[in-house]
Amino acid sequence: MPLSPYDIIIVFKKEDGAEEIIRAQVKTAKKSISFTGGTRGGVDRVYKSGVKEYIQSTTTSDVVIGVRPLCNDSYELYLFLRF
């Protein structure tokens, strides 16, 4: 999803055929989670797409998922529900 403020779209199909969509943003959590988006880090720090920096809110995502790396290829997940 290029230029999208969320990383994952979760779709639940209801019995009546309607769909409920949950938009999720995934963030790396080492010591804390930044609720700012639209910036780049790591190897891709020089990023010139014109995307503006924004604060996570219910207009940009419904859930923020924090992923904290542990040892031995394991992770802790933190869910921040925004709806």
N, C-alpha and C positions, 0 to 999 in steps of 0.2 A: 504494500500500500504506500506508494510514494507520496510524500508530503501530507501524510495523515497524522493526526495527533494521537492516534491509538495504534497499538501493535496487534491486538487480537480482537476478532468479532465473534461473539458466542451467540448462536441463534437457537432459541427454543421454539419448537412448533407446538402450539396449543391444540387441544382436541377439536376446536372449531376451525382449524386451519390457519388461524392468525399466527403471526410470528412475533416473539418478543426478542429484541436485540439488546445485548449487553456489550458495551465497548470497553476494552481493557487496555491499560497502559502498563508495560512491564519496565521496572526500574531496578538497577543493580543497587543492593544495600550492603555496604561494607560496615560503616558506622552509623549512617543515617540514610534517609531517602530524600532526595530533592523532589519537590513538587513543581519544579520548573521544567518546561519542555521546550523543544524547538532549537536546542543547541546540540552540538556534537562533542564527543570526548574520545579519548584513546587515540588510535592511529589516525582517525578521520577528523582530527581537530580543525584542520583548515577546510572549512565547509562553506561554500559560497552559493547557496541555493536561494537566498533571499527570504527563507522562512523566518518568521519573527518569533522571538522568545515569548512564551506564555506561561501562566500559572495553571496547573491542573484544576479543573472545576467540573461540575456536572454538565457544562456545555461541551467539554472536550472528551470526557470519559466517564464511565459509570463505576469502574473498579480500577484501583491501582494495585499492582502486584509487585511486592518487593522480593527480590531473589538475593539471598545472602549465601555466598559460597562457603562451604566448610571443607574439611579435609576429606580425602578418599572419595572424590567425585560425588559428594553429597551436598545438599542445599537445604536451607530453611526458607520457607515461603511466608510472606506476610501479606494479608489481604486488607485493603482499605476500601470499604464499600462507600460509594458516593451517592447512592440513590435512596 
